[in-house]
Amino acid sequence: MIIARTVLELRASLDSQTGSVGFVPTMGALHIGHRTLIEKARSENDRVVVSIFVNPTQFLAGEDLSKYPRREEADFKICELSGVDILFYPDVSTMYGKDEVSIKGPDVRGYILEGASRPGHFDGVLTVVMKLLNLVRATRAYFGKKDAQQLSLITQMAQNFFMSVEIIAVDTVREKDGLALSSRNVYLSEIDRTDALKLSASLKQATHLVMQGVRETNEIQRVMLSILQPLNVEYVAIVNRRFEAISEVVIGDTIVLVAARVGTTRLIDNVWM
Ligand code: PAF
């Protein structure tokens, strides 16, 4: 595995190999969810590039960037064992200069749900993903469905800017008990860990209701909210794939999303139906 820390090193390593490039951008603290993305990229491309970069522009003032988990040694091992060809590991000065051009998310879709809780977060995500995609010249880039709104906005950016990269959505990986894997799970205490299961339980019940024929989103949201008690729920939303609110579930074009604080940790989860 080549470790490239600068743009020059990345370009040289990309130029030294041929074939399609599968790209998995990450912020490190890699877990099985990331490994699943890497495996999929491995199976569909000649080469796999992973980036590890804790992107400062997607953290808002007051969000503790310095506390984001960093596990360089373990992450490098995971990449190596997963068959990554090139690991891009830039520092902030490699990725950002002063007074730069940046990408702004769409006025509505970029500022609802996650974007309402974290205004400007998606501007930072889109900007860094644009930079990374341009640097890596990926054939395909892989993103988890767990960050559904991020995935939807990145797909929209690739379309709106006529980018040639193919954005691939990968299913959420869960623990046996249903908890969606997330780098933030390390913050959960034992009690939090049990409470956190309410998120996946509410989504399971939503799926069950839809399978029983319930289509009214108000009714599904009501049941979900009762399961989520007494968590500090930020939202329970039911949208189509373009993130527009809907009153009835349409199979094949619906995402049910939940965000809640468990202890001091903010968790999100969703199910695509
Ligand atoms: O999902 C993430 O880890 C980040 O938002 C991403 C896509 C790597 C951009 O920093």
Residues whose N, C-alpha, C, O or C-beta is under 5 A from the ligand:
A	BS01	PAF	P25 T26 M27 F53 N55 V125 V128
